[in-house]
Every structure is written in structure tokens, then in C-alpha cells.
Amino acid sequence: MAEVRPGPAAGLQLSALPDHSPLLQPSLAELRRRAPPSPRPLPDAFLLRFLRARDFDVDLAWRVHMHGNNYKQTLLQHFPDILPVEYGGEEFSMEDICQEWTNFILKSEDYLSSISETIQ
């Protein structure tokens, strides 16, 4: 049997396989190798969701970054300036951010209504 390689066609073939299929193990092993250390291993079903979402392209699946138990530190590495205070940021609270978005949506009411009418 020919080897199934990741990519759009192979990804569709792999996505159709059950979670316990041995053909999924190489991609699972590679994604697990890249995952941050965790006291509990990430379940195969969890990792398979990332792989299926990206047609079993491990590099693309990895772009959907997984944060381990030290999520506050890793979030700060990826998003240092935009996190709310509750997640290690230094500038805005979740309440501040929610209020800012609420104000933005309310100011955009006319525009949002116009595009809603256009779609209907």
C-alpha cells in the first residue's frame, strides 16, 4: 500500500479514518513532539482536531498554537501588548475591553444596519 502523505487529498483521506487508525500515528507523534511539556499528555482526540482542521499538514496544525499549563507566559510571548490585566497584560482590564467594543458597536449601528439590509 502506498504511503499517504499530508496535503489536501491525503488530508481528506486521513480525516475519514477513525481516531485509532495506525495511519494517523506519524502525524500525531510529530504534533505531540512539538507540544509544550504538560503533566498530563494531550489526548489523541484533542490533537486530531488540530490535524483534521488543517488537512493533516502538521506545520499548519501547529500554527493553531497550543498553550500548556504555563499559558500566561506563552500568551505573553505571542501577544505581549494586547492581553488584558487578568491574563498578565499591563494596560486594560476585560471590563475596559468589553466597554470599548460595546462603544464601537453602538457607534457602528447605522453601518451595521445598512449592510444587514443589503444582505437580506
NORSULGI-V17576 format. One record per residue. N is the residue number from 1. RES is the residue in one small letter. SS is DSSP state (H for helix, E for strand, - for the rest). Layout:
n:N res:RES ss:SS
n:N res:RES ss:SS
//
This chain:
n:1 res:m ss:-
n:2 res:a ss:-
n:3 res:e ss:-
n:4 res:v ss:-
n:5 res:r ss:-
n:6 res:p ss:-
n:7 res:g ss:-
n:8 res:p ss:H
n:9 res:a ss:H
n:10 res:a ss:H
n:11 res:g ss:H
n:12 res:l ss:H
n:13 res:q ss:H
n:14 res:l ss:H
n:15 res:s ss:H
n:16 res:a ss:-
n:17 res:l ss:-
n:18 res:p ss:-
n:19 res:d ss:-
n:20 res:h ss:-
n:21 res:s ss:-
n:22 res:p ss:H
n:23 res:l ss:H
n:24 res:l ss:H
n:25 res:q ss:H
n:26 res:p ss:H
n:27 res:s ss:H
n:28 res:l ss:H
n:29 res:a ss:H
n:30 res:e ss:H
n:31 res:l ss:H
n:32 res:r ss:H
n:33 res:r ss:H
n:34 res:r ss:H
n:35 res:a ss:-
n:36 res:p ss:-
n:37 res:p ss:-
n:38 res:s ss:-
n:39 res:p ss:-
n:40 res:r ss:-
n:41 res:p ss:-
n:42 res:l ss:-
n:43 res:p ss:-
n:44 res:d ss:H
n:45 res:a ss:H
n:46 res:f ss:H
n:47 res:l ss:H
n:48 res:l ss:H
n:49 res:r ss:H
n:50 res:f ss:H
n:51 res:l ss:H
n:52 res:r ss:H
n:53 res:a ss:H
n:54 res:r ss:-
n:55 res:d ss:-
n:56 res:f ss:-
n:57 res:d ss:-
n:58 res:v ss:H
n:59 res:d ss:H
n:60 res:l ss:H
n:61 res:a ss:H
n:62 res:w ss:H
n:63 res:r ss:H
n:64 res:v ss:-
n:65 res:h ss:-
n:66 res:m ss:-
n:67 res:h ss:-
n:68 res:g ss:-
n:69 res:n ss:-
n:70 res:n ss:-
n:71 res:y ss:H
n:72 res:k ss:H
n:73 res:q ss:H
n:74 res:t ss:H
n:75 res:l ss:H
n:76 res:l ss:H
n:77 res:q ss:H
n:78 res:h ss:H
n:79 res:f ss:-
n:80 res:p ss:-
n:81 res:d ss:-
n:82 res:i ss:-
n:83 res:l ss:-
n:84 res:p ss:-
n:85 res:v ss:H
n:86 res:e ss:H
n:87 res:y ss:H
n:88 res:g ss:-
n:89 res:g ss:-
n:90 res:e ss:-
n:91 res:e ss:-
n:92 res:f ss:-
n:93 res:s ss:-
n:94 res:m ss:H
n:95 res:e ss:H
n:96 res:d ss:H
n:97 res:i ss:H
n:98 res:c ss:H
n:99 res:q ss:H
n:100 res:e ss:H
n:101 res:w ss:H
n:102 res:t ss:H
n:103 res:n ss:H
n:104 res:f ss:H
n:105 res:i ss:H
n:106 res:l ss:H
n:107 res:k ss:H
n:108 res:s ss:-
n:109 res:e ss:H
n:110 res:d ss:H
n:111 res:y ss:H
n:112 res:l ss:H
n:113 res:s ss:H
n:114 res:s ss:H
n:115 res:i ss:H
n:116 res:s ss:H
n:117 res:e ss:H
n:118 res:t ss:H
n:119 res:i ss:H
n:120 res:q ss:-
//
